[in-house]
Amino acid sequence: MKKSLLALAALTAFAGVASAQSSVTLFGIVDLNVRNTKTGPNTVKSLSQDGIASSRLGFRGVEDLGGGLRAGFWLEGAINPDTGTPGGQSWQRRSTVSLMGGFGELRLGRDYTPSFWNYTVFDPFGTNGVAAMSQAVGQLGSGATTFVRANNSVGYFLPAAGGLYGQVQVAAGENVTGNKYTGGRIGYAGGPVNVAVAIGKTDRTGAMIDDYSDSNIGGSVKFGSFTLMGQYSKRDYSTLDEKTILLGGVLAIGAGNLKLAYTKTDGATSALDIKVLGIGYDYNLSKRTALYGTYGKVDRVPANTDTTAYEFGIRHAF
């Protein structure tokens, strides 16, 4: 009897703690596809993932502290649904804690860098799948670990202000080469227009201990059911640099979307010159589930490293 009372007391105490949390949400995406990839003379057929969205599992929550102040957390990790992630789960997609209010948001932890956002927001394929522009973008051998995300970061986000948005981020290197990052992004989204510019710098990276920098500008304009997208970016490291342009769009057709994009990178050497052409279509069976097909062609130097690929898959969000 005593053990039962102790168990009931423990559950009651836990419920009291849980009730202080305004909301906690479990969320995720599972995206799998059948893919065919041909690089030079070699062809690989596979069950792959992340054709139109990155597979993930996460938890997020917000607590109302009163007076317009809120606290929040976000834990999100990548999953490999084709194999079930035999290596175990981590939270390296995002692991942050925030304080939010009329002043904006102060966010600490591992998070996306400001200089990454334009690459995915203004790419019709969202840096996913065989047609993603990210195949034409590199870190120039710098060893920078901050192209997509940064560890040990402190970020600040502007409050909503008539379409203006922006953020700054500083990440401590903690004596690890390629981890120290400083960046910012500012943009405007109003009506059919969304445009943003970003810049980031990773200090003393690679064997040559030079800074790696990444600057970009992107935008989209909606004309009825068609959204035109474009972006320009430049990356520098030591004596190397590369410039990338993307032009593409998304056409809404009933419950589906037709996507098209062309990406071209010109680098300091011919080995950095890359072209990506992609076309795809996704059909929404519901708000959470979609079927899709994508074709992508990547041209490189030398020509025997060119890649042609197509994939057909299903994405479910929960």
VOROTOR-410820 format. One record per residue (C-alpha): residue number from 1; residue in three letters; y, z, x. Coordinates in nm, 2 decimals. Layout:
// VOROTOR-410820
<atom nukol="NUM" drenvex="ala" py="Y" pz="Z" px="X"/>
...
This chain:
// VOROTOR-410820
<atom nukol="1" drenvex="met" py="0.00" pz="0.00" px="0.00"/>
<atom nukol="2" drenvex="lys" py="0.23" pz="0.09" px="0.28"/>
<atom nukol="3" drenvex="lys" py="0.17" pz="-0.24" px="0.45"/>
<atom nukol="4" drenvex="ser" py="0.25" pz="-0.43" px="0.13"/>
<atom nukol="5" drenvex="leu" py="0.58" pz="-0.24" px="0.09"/>
<atom nukol="6" drenvex="leu" py="0.67" pz="-0.31" px="0.45"/>
<atom nukol="7" drenvex="ala" py="0.59" pz="-0.68" px="0.40"/>
<atom nukol="8" drenvex="leu" py="0.80" pz="-0.69" px="0.08"/>
<atom nukol="9" drenvex="ala" py="1.09" pz="-0.52" px="0.26"/>
<atom nukol="10" drenvex="ala" py="1.07" pz="-0.78" px="0.54"/>
<atom nukol="11" drenvex="leu" py="1.08" pz="-1.07" px="0.30"/>
<atom nukol="12" drenvex="thr" py="1.37" pz="-0.91" px="0.11"/>
<atom nukol="13" drenvex="ala" py="1.56" pz="-0.87" px="0.44"/>
<atom nukol="14" drenvex="phe" py="1.49" pz="-1.23" px="0.53"/>
<atom nukol="15" drenvex="ala" py="1.61" pz="-1.35" px="0.19"/>
<atom nukol="16" drenvex="gly" py="1.93" pz="-1.16" px="0.24"/>
<atom nukol="17" drenvex="val" py="1.99" pz="-1.34" px="0.57"/>
<atom nukol="18" drenvex="ala" py="1.91" pz="-1.68" px="0.42"/>
<atom nukol="19" drenvex="ser" py="2.14" pz="-1.63" px="0.12"/>
<atom nukol="20" drenvex="ala" py="2.44" pz="-1.60" px="0.36"/>
<atom nukol="21" drenvex="gln" py="2.38" pz="-1.96" px="0.46"/>
<atom nukol="22" drenvex="ser" py="2.56" pz="-2.19" px="0.21"/>
<atom nukol="23" drenvex="ser" py="2.32" pz="-2.48" px="0.26"/>
<atom nukol="24" drenvex="val" py="2.04" pz="-2.59" px="0.48"/>
<atom nukol="25" drenvex="thr" py="1.90" pz="-2.94" px="0.47"/>
<atom nukol="26" drenvex="leu" py="1.58" pz="-3.09" px="0.61"/>
<atom nukol="27" drenvex="phe" py="1.62" pz="-3.46" px="0.67"/>
<atom nukol="28" drenvex="gly" py="1.46" pz="-3.75" px="0.85"/>
<atom nukol="29" drenvex="ile" py="1.38" pz="-4.12" px="0.88"/>
<atom nukol="30" drenvex="val" py="1.04" pz="-4.29" px="0.94"/>
<atom nukol="31" drenvex="asp" py="1.07" pz="-4.65" px="1.05"/>
<atom nukol="32" drenvex="leu" py="0.76" pz="-4.85" px="1.15"/>
<atom nukol="33" drenvex="asn" py="0.70" pz="-5.22" px="1.20"/>
<atom nukol="34" drenvex="val" py="0.46" pz="-5.49" px="1.31"/>
<atom nukol="35" drenvex="arg" py="0.62" pz="-5.65" px="1.62"/>
<atom nukol="36" drenvex="asn" py="0.55" pz="-5.96" px="1.83"/>
<atom nukol="37" drenvex="thr" py="0.73" pz="-5.98" px="2.17"/>
<atom nukol="38" drenvex="lys" py="0.71" pz="-6.27" px="2.41"/>
<atom nukol="39" drenvex="thr" py="0.87" pz="-6.23" px="2.76"/>
<atom nukol="40" drenvex="gly" py="0.82" pz="-6.52" px="2.99"/>
<atom nukol="41" drenvex="pro" py="0.45" pz="-6.62" px="2.96"/>
<atom nukol="42" drenvex="asn" py="0.34" pz="-6.27" px="2.83"/>
<atom nukol="43" drenvex="thr" py="0.30" pz="-6.18" px="2.46"/>
<atom nukol="44" drenvex="val" py="0.26" pz="-5.83" px="2.32"/>
<atom nukol="45" drenvex="lys" py="0.16" pz="-5.76" px="1.96"/>
<atom nukol="46" drenvex="ser" py="0.23" pz="-5.40" px="1.86"/>
<atom nukol="47" drenvex="leu" py="0.29" pz="-5.15" px="1.59"/>
<atom nukol="48" drenvex="ser" py="0.63" pz="-5.04" px="1.68"/>
<atom nukol="49" drenvex="gln" py="0.92" pz="-4.83" px="1.54"/>
<atom nukol="50" drenvex="asp" py="1.29" pz="-4.81" px="1.49"/>
<atom nukol="51" drenvex="gly" py="1.35" pz="-5.16" px="1.36"/>
<atom nukol="52" drenvex="ile" py="1.66" pz="-5.09" px="1.15"/>
<atom nukol="53" drenvex="ala" py="1.70" pz="-4.71" px="1.20"/>
<atom nukol="54" drenvex="ser" py="1.59" pz="-4.45" px="1.46"/>
<atom nukol="55" drenvex="ser" py="1.30" pz="-4.24" px="1.34"/>
<atom nukol="56" drenvex="arg" py="1.40" pz="-3.87" px="1.34"/>
<atom nukol="57" drenvex="leu" py="1.35" pz="-3.52" px="1.20"/>
<atom nukol="58" drenvex="gly" py="1.63" pz="-3.28" px="1.16"/>
<atom nukol="59" drenvex="phe" py="1.78" pz="-2.96" px="1.01"/>
<atom nukol="60" drenvex="arg" py="2.15" pz="-2.91" px="0.94"/>
<atom nukol="61" drenvex="gly" py="2.34" pz="-2.63" px="0.76"/>
<atom nukol="62" drenvex="val" py="2.68" pz="-2.51" px="0.67"/>
<atom nukol="63" drenvex="glu" py="2.81" pz="-2.16" px="0.60"/>
<atom nukol="64" drenvex="asp" py="3.13" pz="-2.09" px="0.41"/>
<atom nukol="65" drenvex="leu" py="3.32" pz="-1.82" px="0.60"/>
<atom nukol="66" drenvex="gly" py="3.61" pz="-1.81" px="0.35"/>
<atom nukol="67" drenvex="gly" py="3.97" pz="-1.90" px="0.38"/>
<atom nukol="68" drenvex="gly" py="3.88" pz="-2.27" px="0.44"/>
<atom nukol="69" drenvex="leu" py="3.67" pz="-2.19" px="0.75"/>
<atom nukol="70" drenvex="arg" py="3.31" pz="-2.30" px="0.78"/>
<atom nukol="71" drenvex="ala" py="3.04" pz="-2.27" px="1.05"/>
<atom nukol="72" drenvex="gly" py="2.76" pz="-2.53" px="1.09"/>
<atom nukol="73" drenvex="phe" py="2.46" pz="-2.63" px="1.30"/>
<atom nukol="74" drenvex="trp" py="2.27" pz="-2.96" px="1.35"/>
<atom nukol="75" drenvex="leu" py="1.93" pz="-2.99" px="1.51"/>
<atom nukol="76" drenvex="glu" py="1.79" pz="-3.34" px="1.53"/>
<atom nukol="77" drenvex="gly" py="1.50" pz="-3.48" px="1.73"/>
<atom nukol="78" drenvex="ala" py="1.34" pz="-3.82" px="1.78"/>
<atom nukol="79" drenvex="ile" py="0.99" pz="-3.88" px="1.65"/>
<atom nukol="80" drenvex="asn" py="0.73" pz="-4.14" px="1.73"/>
<atom nukol="81" drenvex="pro" py="0.56" pz="-4.21" px="1.40"/>
<atom nukol="82" drenvex="asp" py="0.33" pz="-4.48" px="1.54"/>
<atom nukol="83" drenvex="thr" py="0.16" pz="-4.21" px="1.76"/>
<atom nukol="84" drenvex="gly" py="0.27" pz="-3.88" px="1.60"/>
<atom nukol="85" drenvex="thr" py="0.46" pz="-3.77" px="1.91"/>
<atom nukol="86" drenvex="pro" py="0.17" pz="-3.62" px="2.10"/>
<atom nukol="87" drenvex="gly" py="0.41" pz="-3.48" px="2.36"/>
<atom nukol="88" drenvex="gly" py="0.57" pz="-3.24" px="2.11"/>
<atom nukol="89" drenvex="gln" py="0.90" pz="-3.22" px="1.93"/>
<atom nukol="90" drenvex="ser" py="1.24" pz="-3.17" px="2.10"/>
<atom nukol="91" drenvex="trp" py="1.60" pz="-3.17" px="1.96"/>
<atom nukol="92" drenvex="gln" py="1.76" pz="-3.41" px="2.21"/>
<atom nukol="93" drenvex="arg" py="1.91" pz="-3.65" px="1.96"/>
<atom nukol="94" drenvex="arg" py="2.16" pz="-3.38" px="1.86"/>
<atom nukol="95" drenvex="ser" py="2.17" pz="-3.00" px="1.90"/>
<atom nukol="96" drenvex="thr" py="2.51" pz="-2.86" px="1.81"/>
<atom nukol="97" drenvex="val" py="2.70" pz="-2.57" px="1.65"/>
<atom nukol="98" drenvex="ser" py="3.04" pz="-2.61" px="1.49"/>
<atom nukol="99" drenvex="leu" py="3.34" pz="-2.43" px="1.36"/>
<atom nukol="100" drenvex="met" py="3.53" pz="-2.64" px="1.09"/>
<atom nukol="101" drenvex="gly" py="3.85" pz="-2.60" px="0.89"/>
<atom nukol="102" drenvex="gly" py="4.18" pz="-2.75" px="0.82"/>
<atom nukol="103" drenvex="phe" py="4.23" pz="-2.79" px="1.20"/>
<atom nukol="104" drenvex="gly" py="3.94" pz="-3.02" px="1.23"/>
<atom nukol="105" drenvex="glu" py="3.60" pz="-2.95" px="1.39"/>
<atom nukol="106" drenvex="leu" py="3.52" pz="-2.78" px="1.72"/>
<atom nukol="107" drenvex="arg" py="3.16" pz="-2.88" px="1.82"/>
<atom nukol="108" drenvex="leu" py="2.94" pz="-2.75" px="2.11"/>
<atom nukol="109" drenvex="gly" py="2.61" pz="-2.87" px="2.24"/>
<atom nukol="110" drenvex="arg" py="2.43" pz="-3.20" px="2.30"/>
<atom nukol="111" drenvex="asp" py="2.60" pz="-3.47" px="2.11"/>
<atom nukol="112" drenvex="tyr" py="2.69" pz="-3.84" px="2.10"/>
<atom nukol="113" drenvex="thr" py="2.96" pz="-3.95" px="2.34"/>
<atom nukol="114" drenvex="pro" py="3.29" pz="-4.09" px="2.19"/>
<atom nukol="115" drenvex="ser" py="3.24" pz="-4.41" px="2.40"/>
<atom nukol="116" drenvex="phe" py="2.90" pz="-4.48" px="2.24"/>
<atom nukol="117" drenvex="trp" py="3.01" pz="-4.49" px="1.88"/>
<atom nukol="118" drenvex="asn" py="3.17" pz="-4.84" px="1.87"/>
<atom nukol="119" drenvex="tyr" py="2.85" pz="-4.99" px="2.01"/>
<atom nukol="120" drenvex="thr" py="2.65" pz="-4.88" px="1.70"/>
<atom nukol="121" drenvex="val" py="2.91" pz="-4.87" px="1.42"/>
<atom nukol="122" drenvex="phe" py="3.02" pz="-5.23" px="1.48"/>
<atom nukol="123" drenvex="asp" py="2.68" pz="-5.38" px="1.55"/>
<atom nukol="124" drenvex="pro" py="2.52" pz="-5.53" px="1.23"/>
<atom nukol="125" drenvex="phe" py="2.19" pz="-5.41" px="1.37"/>
<atom nukol="126" drenvex="gly" py="2.31" pz="-5.06" px="1.46"/>
<atom nukol="127" drenvex="thr" py="2.17" pz="-5.06" px="1.82"/>
<atom nukol="128" drenvex="asn" py="1.82" pz="-5.08" px="1.66"/>
<atom nukol="129" drenvex="gly" py="1.54" pz="-5.33" px="1.68"/>
<atom nukol="130" drenvex="val" py="1.48" pz="-5.66" px="1.85"/>
<atom nukol="131" drenvex="ala" py="1.83" pz="-5.80" px="1.78"/>
<atom nukol="132" drenvex="ala" py="2.04" pz="-5.50" px="1.89"/>
<atom nukol="133" drenvex="met" py="2.33" pz="-5.57" px="2.12"/>
<atom nukol="134" drenvex="ser" py="2.23" pz="-5.27" px="2.33"/>
<atom nukol="135" drenvex="gln" py="1.99" pz="-5.50" px="2.51"/>
<atom nukol="136" drenvex="ala" py="2.29" pz="-5.66" px="2.68"/>
<atom nukol="137" drenvex="val" py="2.46" pz="-5.34" px="2.79"/>
<atom nukol="138" drenvex="gly" py="2.37" pz="-5.14" px="3.09"/>
<atom nukol="139" drenvex="gln" py="2.48" pz="-4.86" px="3.32"/>
<atom nukol="140" drenvex="leu" py="2.49" pz="-5.08" px="3.63"/>
<atom nukol="141" drenvex="gly" py="2.25" pz="-4.86" px="3.82"/>
<atom nukol="142" drenvex="ser" py="2.49" pz="-4.58" px="3.82"/>
<atom nukol="143" drenvex="gly" py="2.25" pz="-4.31" px="3.71"/>
<atom nukol="144" drenvex="ala" py="2.49" pz="-4.19" px="3.44"/>
<atom nukol="145" drenvex="thr" py="2.31" pz="-4.00" px="3.17"/>
<atom nukol="146" drenvex="thr" py="2.60" pz="-4.01" px="2.92"/>
<atom nukol="147" drenvex="phe" py="2.60" pz="-4.36" px="2.78"/>
<atom nukol="148" drenvex="val" py="2.47" pz="-4.24" px="2.44"/>
<atom nukol="149" drenvex="arg" py="2.47" pz="-3.86" px="2.45"/>
<atom nukol="150" drenvex="ala" py="2.60" pz="-3.58" px="2.67"/>
<atom nukol="151" drenvex="asn" py="2.46" pz="-3.24" px="2.75"/>
<atom nukol="152" drenvex="asn" py="2.66" pz="-2.92" px="2.77"/>
<atom nukol="153" drenvex="ser" py="2.95" pz="-3.07" px="2.58"/>
<atom nukol="154" drenvex="val" py="3.26" pz="-2.94" px="2.40"/>
<atom nukol="155" drenvex="gly" py="3.41" pz="-3.17" px="2.14"/>
<atom nukol="156" drenvex="tyr" py="3.70" pz="-3.17" px="1.90"/>
<atom nukol="157" drenvex="phe" py="3.73" pz="-3.39" px="1.59"/>
<atom nukol="158" drenvex="leu" py="4.05" pz="-3.46" px="1.40"/>
<atom nukol="159" drenvex="pro" py="4.08" pz="-3.35" px="1.04"/>
<atom nukol="160" drenvex="ala" py="4.08" pz="-3.62" px="0.77"/>
<atom nukol="161" drenvex="ala" py="4.43" pz="-3.77" px="0.77"/>
<atom nukol="162" drenvex="gly" py="4.49" pz="-4.08" px="0.56"/>
<atom nukol="163" drenvex="gly" py="4.22" pz="-4.29" px="0.73"/>
<atom nukol="164" drenvex="leu" py="4.29" pz="-4.18" px="1.09"/>
<atom nukol="165" drenvex="tyr" py="4.00" pz="-4.04" px="1.28"/>
<atom nukol="166" drenvex="gly" py="3.93" pz="-3.94" px="1.63"/>
<atom nukol="167" drenvex="gln" py="3.76" pz="-3.72" px="1.88"/>
<atom nukol="168" drenvex="val" py="3.77" pz="-3.60" px="2.24"/>
<atom nukol="169" drenvex="gln" py="3.47" pz="-3.46" px="2.44"/>
<atom nukol="170" drenvex="val" py="3.42" pz="-3.29" px="2.78"/>
<atom nukol="171" drenvex="ala" py="3.07" pz="-3.23" px="2.92"/>
<atom nukol="172" drenvex="ala" py="3.00" pz="-3.00" px="3.21"/>
<atom nukol="173" drenvex="gly" py="2.80" pz="-3.15" px="3.49"/>
<atom nukol="174" drenvex="glu" py="2.65" pz="-2.82" px="3.59"/>
<atom nukol="175" drenvex="asn" py="2.58" pz="-2.95" px="3.94"/>
<atom nukol="176" drenvex="val" py="2.37" pz="-3.24" px="3.81"/>
<atom nukol="177" drenvex="thr" py="2.47" pz="-3.58" px="3.93"/>
<atom nukol="178" drenvex="gly" py="2.57" pz="-3.82" px="3.64"/>
<atom nukol="179" drenvex="asn" py="2.61" pz="-3.55" px="3.38"/>
<atom nukol="180" drenvex="lys" py="2.98" pz="-3.47" px="3.40"/>
<atom nukol="181" drenvex="tyr" py="3.17" pz="-3.67" px="3.12"/>
<atom nukol="182" drenvex="thr" py="3.51" pz="-3.70" px="2.97"/>
<atom nukol="183" drenvex="gly" py="3.59" pz="-3.93" px="2.68"/>
<atom nukol="184" drenvex="gly" py="3.78" pz="-3.99" px="2.36"/>
<atom nukol="185" drenvex="arg" py="3.79" pz="-4.22" px="2.06"/>
<atom nukol="186" drenvex="ile" py="4.05" pz="-4.29" px="1.79"/>
<atom nukol="187" drenvex="gly" py="4.04" pz="-4.52" px="1.49"/>
<atom nukol="188" drenvex="tyr" py="4.16" pz="-4.60" px="1.15"/>
<atom nukol="189" drenvex="ala" py="3.95" pz="-4.67" px="0.84"/>
<atom nukol="190" drenvex="gly" py="4.13" pz="-4.77" px="0.52"/>
<atom nukol="191" drenvex="gly" py="4.04" pz="-5.02" px="0.25"/>
<atom nukol="192" drenvex="pro" py="3.84" pz="-5.31" px="0.39"/>
<atom nukol="193" drenvex="val" py="3.94" pz="-5.24" px="0.75"/>
<atom nukol="194" drenvex="asn" py="3.78" pz="-5.02" px="1.02"/>
<atom nukol="195" drenvex="val" py="3.89" pz="-5.03" px="1.38"/>
<atom nukol="196" drenvex="ala" py="3.85" pz="-4.80" px="1.68"/>
<atom nukol="197" drenvex="val" py="3.90" pz="-4.78" px="2.05"/>
<atom nukol="198" drenvex="ala" py="3.71" pz="-4.56" px="2.29"/>
<atom nukol="199" drenvex="ile" py="3.69" pz="-4.47" px="2.66"/>
<atom nukol="200" drenvex="gly" py="3.46" pz="-4.26" px="2.86"/>
<atom nukol="201" drenvex="lys" py="3.41" pz="-4.16" px="3.23"/>
<atom nukol="202" drenvex="thr" py="3.12" pz="-4.01" px="3.40"/>
<atom nukol="203" drenvex="asp" py="3.21" pz="-3.85" px="3.74"/>
<atom nukol="204" drenvex="arg" py="3.04" pz="-3.91" px="4.07"/>
<atom nukol="205" drenvex="thr" py="2.72" pz="-4.09" px="3.96"/>
<atom nukol="206" drenvex="gly" py="2.44" pz="-4.26" px="4.15"/>
<atom nukol="207" drenvex="ala" py="2.36" pz="-4.29" px="4.52"/>
<atom nukol="208" drenvex="met" py="2.72" pz="-4.41" px="4.60"/>
<atom nukol="209" drenvex="ile" py="2.87" pz="-4.11" px="4.42"/>
<atom nukol="210" drenvex="asp" py="3.12" pz="-4.33" px="4.23"/>
<atom nukol="211" drenvex="asp" py="3.26" pz="-4.28" px="3.88"/>
<atom nukol="212" drenvex="tyr" py="3.11" pz="-4.48" px="3.59"/>
<atom nukol="213" drenvex="ser" py="3.35" pz="-4.59" px="3.32"/>
<atom nukol="214" drenvex="asp" py="3.30" pz="-4.74" px="2.97"/>
<atom nukol="215" drenvex="ser" py="3.58" pz="-4.86" px="2.75"/>
<atom nukol="216" drenvex="asn" py="3.54" pz="-5.06" px="2.42"/>
<atom nukol="217" drenvex="ile" py="3.72" pz="-5.16" px="2.11"/>
<atom nukol="218" drenvex="gly" py="3.55" pz="-5.26" px="1.78"/>
<atom nukol="219" drenvex="gly" py="3.63" pz="-5.34" px="1.42"/>
<atom nukol="220" drenvex="ser" py="3.51" pz="-5.46" px="1.09"/>
<atom nukol="221" drenvex="val" py="3.68" pz="-5.63" px="0.79"/>
<atom nukol="222" drenvex="lys" py="3.52" pz="-5.66" px="0.45"/>
<atom nukol="223" drenvex="phe" py="3.57" pz="-5.98" px="0.25"/>
<atom nukol="224" drenvex="gly" py="3.40" pz="-5.92" px="-0.09"/>
<atom nukol="225" drenvex="ser" py="3.03" pz="-5.90" px="-0.02"/>
<atom nukol="226" drenvex="phe" py="3.07" pz="-6.00" px="0.35"/>
<atom nukol="227" drenvex="thr" py="3.16" pz="-5.77" px="0.63"/>
<atom nukol="228" drenvex="leu" py="3.28" pz="-5.93" px="0.96"/>
<atom nukol="229" drenvex="met" py="3.22" pz="-5.73" px="1.27"/>
<atom nukol="230" drenvex="gly" py="3.33" pz="-5.77" px="1.63"/>
<atom nukol="231" drenvex="gln" py="3.37" pz="-5.57" px="1.95"/>
<atom nukol="232" drenvex="tyr" py="3.46" pz="-5.60" px="2.32"/>
<atom nukol="233" drenvex="ser" py="3.35" pz="-5.36" px="2.59"/>
<atom nukol="234" drenvex="lys" py="3.37" pz="-5.32" px="2.97"/>
<atom nukol="235" drenvex="arg" py="3.18" pz="-5.10" px="3.21"/>
<atom nukol="236" drenvex="asp" py="3.25" pz="-5.04" px="3.57"/>
<atom nukol="237" drenvex="tyr" py="3.07" pz="-4.88" px="3.86"/>
<atom nukol="238" drenvex="ser" py="3.15" pz="-4.91" px="4.23"/>
<atom nukol="239" drenvex="thr" py="3.19" pz="-5.29" px="4.30"/>
<atom nukol="240" drenvex="leu" py="3.00" pz="-5.38" px="3.98"/>
<atom nukol="241" drenvex="asp" py="3.13" pz="-5.45" px="3.63"/>
<atom nukol="242" drenvex="glu" py="3.03" pz="-5.62" px="3.32"/>
<atom nukol="243" drenvex="lys" py="3.21" pz="-5.73" px="3.00"/>
<atom nukol="244" drenvex="thr" py="3.04" pz="-5.77" px="2.66"/>
<atom nukol="245" drenvex="ile" py="3.16" pz="-5.94" px="2.34"/>
<atom nukol="246" drenvex="leu" py="2.98" pz="-5.93" px="2.00"/>
<atom nukol="247" drenvex="leu" py="3.05" pz="-6.12" px="1.69"/>
<atom nukol="248" drenvex="gly" py="2.85" pz="-6.07" px="1.37"/>
<atom nukol="249" drenvex="gly" py="2.84" pz="-5.98" px="1.01"/>
<atom nukol="250" drenvex="val" py="2.65" pz="-5.85" px="0.71"/>
<atom nukol="251" drenvex="leu" py="2.63" pz="-6.03" px="0.38"/>
<atom nukol="252" drenvex="ala" py="2.52" pz="-5.83" px="0.08"/>
<atom nukol="253" drenvex="ile" py="2.28" pz="-6.03" px="-0.14"/>
<atom nukol="254" drenvex="gly" py="2.17" pz="-5.83" px="-0.45"/>
<atom nukol="255" drenvex="ala" py="1.97" pz="-5.54" px="-0.33"/>
<atom nukol="256" drenvex="gly" py="1.95" pz="-5.67" px="0.03"/>
<atom nukol="257" drenvex="asn" py="2.15" pz="-5.75" px="0.34"/>
<atom nukol="258" drenvex="leu" py="2.15" pz="-6.05" px="0.56"/>
<atom nukol="259" drenvex="lys" py="2.25" pz="-5.97" px="0.92"/>
<atom nukol="260" drenvex="leu" py="2.36" pz="-6.20" px="1.20"/>
<atom nukol="261" drenvex="ala" py="2.50" pz="-6.12" px="1.54"/>
<atom nukol="262" drenvex="tyr" py="2.57" pz="-6.29" px="1.88"/>
<atom nukol="263" drenvex="thr" py="2.62" pz="-6.09" px="2.19"/>
<atom nukol="264" drenvex="lys" py="2.72" pz="-6.21" px="2.54"/>
<atom nukol="265" drenvex="thr" py="2.76" pz="-6.01" px="2.86"/>
<atom nukol="266" drenvex="asp" py="2.91" pz="-6.15" px="3.17"/>
<atom nukol="267" drenvex="gly" py="2.86" pz="-5.94" px="3.49"/>
<atom nukol="268" drenvex="ala" py="2.96" pz="-5.93" px="3.85"/>
<atom nukol="269" drenvex="thr" py="2.63" pz="-6.09" px="3.94"/>
<atom nukol="270" drenvex="ser" py="2.42" pz="-6.35" px="3.74"/>
<atom nukol="271" drenvex="ala" py="2.15" pz="-6.09" px="3.70"/>
<atom nukol="272" drenvex="leu" py="2.38" pz="-5.90" px="3.46"/>
<atom nukol="273" drenvex="asp" py="2.45" pz="-6.21" px="3.24"/>
<atom nukol="274" drenvex="ile" py="2.27" pz="-6.16" px="2.91"/>
<atom nukol="275" drenvex="lys" py="2.29" pz="-6.33" px="2.57"/>
<atom nukol="276" drenvex="val" py="2.14" pz="-6.19" px="2.25"/>
<atom nukol="277" drenvex="leu" py="2.11" pz="-6.38" px="1.92"/>
<atom nukol="278" drenvex="gly" py="1.98" pz="-6.20" px="1.62"/>
<atom nukol="279" drenvex="ile" py="1.92" pz="-6.26" px="1.25"/>
<atom nukol="280" drenvex="gly" py="1.76" pz="-6.02" px="1.00"/>
<atom nukol="281" drenvex="tyr" py="1.72" pz="-5.93" px="0.64"/>
<atom nukol="282" drenvex="asp" py="1.65" pz="-5.59" px="0.48"/>
<atom nukol="283" drenvex="tyr" py="1.57" pz="-5.54" px="0.11"/>
<atom nukol="284" drenvex="asn" py="1.63" pz="-5.20" px="-0.05"/>
<atom nukol="285" drenvex="leu" py="1.34" pz="-5.10" px="-0.28"/>
<atom nukol="286" drenvex="ser" py="1.54" pz="-4.78" px="-0.35"/>
<atom nukol="287" drenvex="lys" py="1.82" pz="-4.58" px="-0.20"/>
<atom nukol="288" drenvex="arg" py="1.57" pz="-4.43" px="0.05"/>
<atom nukol="289" drenvex="thr" py="1.32" pz="-4.71" px="0.11"/>
<atom nukol="290" drenvex="ala" py="1.37" pz="-5.06" px="0.26"/>
<atom nukol="291" drenvex="leu" py="1.16" pz="-5.35" px="0.37"/>
<atom nukol="292" drenvex="tyr" py="1.30" pz="-5.56" px="0.66"/>
<atom nukol="293" drenvex="gly" py="1.24" pz="-5.86" px="0.89"/>
<atom nukol="294" drenvex="thr" py="1.43" pz="-5.93" px="1.22"/>
<atom nukol="295" drenvex="tyr" py="1.43" pz="-6.20" px="1.48"/>
<atom nukol="296" drenvex="gly" py="1.59" pz="-6.16" px="1.82"/>
<atom nukol="297" drenvex="lys" py="1.63" pz="-6.38" px="2.13"/>
<atom nukol="298" drenvex="val" py="1.74" pz="-6.25" px="2.46"/>
<atom nukol="299" drenvex="asp" py="1.84" pz="-6.49" px="2.74"/>
<atom nukol="300" drenvex="arg" py="1.85" pz="-6.36" px="3.10"/>
<atom nukol="301" drenvex="val" py="1.85" pz="-6.48" px="3.46"/>
<atom nukol="302" drenvex="pro" py="1.60" pz="-6.59" px="3.57"/>
<atom nukol="303" drenvex="ala" py="1.48" pz="-6.77" px="3.26"/>
<atom nukol="304" drenvex="asn" py="1.12" pz="-6.65" px="3.29"/>
<atom nukol="305" drenvex="thr" py="1.24" pz="-6.31" px="3.19"/>
<atom nukol="306" drenvex="asp" py="1.38" pz="-6.43" px="2.85"/>
<atom nukol="307" drenvex="thr" py="1.25" pz="-6.25" px="2.55"/>
<atom nukol="308" drenvex="thr" py="1.18" pz="-6.37" px="2.20"/>
<atom nukol="309" drenvex="ala" py="1.07" pz="-6.12" px="1.94"/>
<atom nukol="310" drenvex="tyr" py="1.03" pz="-6.07" px="1.56"/>
<atom nukol="311" drenvex="glu" py="0.93" pz="-5.77" px="1.35"/>
<atom nukol="312" drenvex="phe" py="0.85" pz="-5.69" px="0.99"/>
<atom nukol="313" drenvex="gly" py="0.86" pz="-5.33" px="0.88"/>
<atom nukol="314" drenvex="ile" py="0.94" pz="-5.05" px="0.63"/>
<atom nukol="315" drenvex="arg" py="1.20" pz="-4.77" px="0.66"/>
<atom nukol="316" drenvex="his" py="1.20" pz="-4.45" px="0.45"/>
<atom nukol="317" drenvex="ala" py="1.47" pz="-4.18" px="0.47"/>
<atom nukol="318" drenvex="phe" py="1.43" pz="-3.83" px="0.33"/>
